[in-house]
Amino acid sequence: MKRIILVCAAGMSTTLLVNEMNLAAKKNTIDVEILALPANKLSDYTKKIDVLLLGPQIEFMLDKLKEKYEKKEMKIAAIDSMAYGLMDGEAVLKQALTMI
């Protein structure tokens, strides 16, 4: 099972998107674990992360997080802002899966 983590400032807006992504995964029988975390809790998370996606409000942290975490074979990117704004769980899930 692949693990996808969405990170934003407080973890609340990404939680809505995670719900939509989980619905899309279930609909397409894709075995993934998708979670939302606030950026300040990311370093406390100890499980392996396959894909880390950043919400638009913390996209400025992309380079810093890549420098810190990509050594751990984690793929990191900003969430497509259009898909984020539309809460398009299927599109964001597809973005994450293409990174794996």
C-alpha angles and dihedrals in degrees: 000000000000121000122218121189124194116201129195138154097281104001094242104103092043090053088066090051092047089056090054091046091051090052090051092048092050092047091052095038093240114160105222138132113224124188139170123222135176111245093245091059097050095093089054092058109098105180122098113272119204098184129019116193123190125214117235093255091064100033087117087073094060098102093044093050092046090053092050102040113022089081085070091064090256118144113223131192143144116262113253102264095220093052090045093051091049092044086232100175094179093055094047091047089052090049090053095046093051088057094058 
